[in-house]
Amino acid sequence: MKERFNQPAGETYEKRLAALKKQGNAIDKFLRTPQTPRQQLVPKGQMRAQGLHKARQSMTQNRIHITDEVKQIQQRLEKQKQRQKDKVRTR
């Protein structure tokens, strides 16, 4: 079967941006909740506390990376729009 030459992209910047914002909001919600919102049946020890601390640090780092990627995508979209405007002006 022949394939079209200009197939639509699997993931556009807009779709990626929406997915990143959704993921970022989930991380924000996780980070805003208290560490022990309810009574837990698991015995609390130093290993558990260290694990939770490392998990929060990891989520914070992920949130920073998502924010950076969102900024990059927005810059790319602005550059694309500027290029399109420049092409229209030169015609």
N, C-alpha and C positions, 0 to 999 in steps of 0.2 A: 504494500500500500504506500502510495506517495505521501510524503509529509509536506505540509505547507512550509514555505521559506520563512515567513515572518509569523512564527507562533507566538502567542501571548506568553509573557514571562510567568513562571510559576508563582513567584512572590514579588509583588511590587513594593515600592518604598512605603506606600500608604498602608498596605497590609502588614508589613513588618513593623511600622511605627505603631499601629493599633495593637499588635501582639505584644510589643515591648511595653507599651503603656499599661496594658492589662496585667502583665507580669510584674511590672514595677508597683502597681497599686496593691497587688497581692502581697508583695514583700513589705510594702509600707504598713499594711494592715497587720502583718505578722510582727513587725518590729514595734508597733504601737501597743500591742497587747502586753499586759504584765507577764513576767516570766512564770508566775504561778497563779493563774486566774482562779483556780479552784483546787480543792483538796485532791491530792494524788495518792494513789495506793502504792506507788513505787517508793521504796525507802530512799531517802535523800542522803547522798554521800558526796564526798569530794569529787569522785569521778563523774557523777551525774552533773554536778554543778559546773565542772570544767567542760563537759560535753555541751551543755546548754550555752555556755559562754562562747565556745568556739562556733557553735551553730549560728548564734546571733552575729558574731563577727563575720562569718562567711556570708550571711544574708546581707549584711551592711555592704560588704565588698561587692556582691552581686548587684545591689541597687546602684552603687556608684558606676559600675560598668554599664548597666542599662542606661543610666542617665547620659553617660558619655556617648553611647551608641545612638541614642535619640538625637543628641546634638549633632552628631556627624550626619545622620540621615536628613535632618532639617537643613543643614548646610548644603548637602548635595542637591536637595530639592530646590533650594534657592538658586544654586548655580545653574541647574537645568532651566529654571524659569528665566534666568537672566540670559542664558544662551539663546533660548527661543525668542526672547525679545530682541536680542541683537540680530538674529537671523531675519526677523521680520523687518527691522530697520534697514538692513543692507539690501533688501530686495527692491 
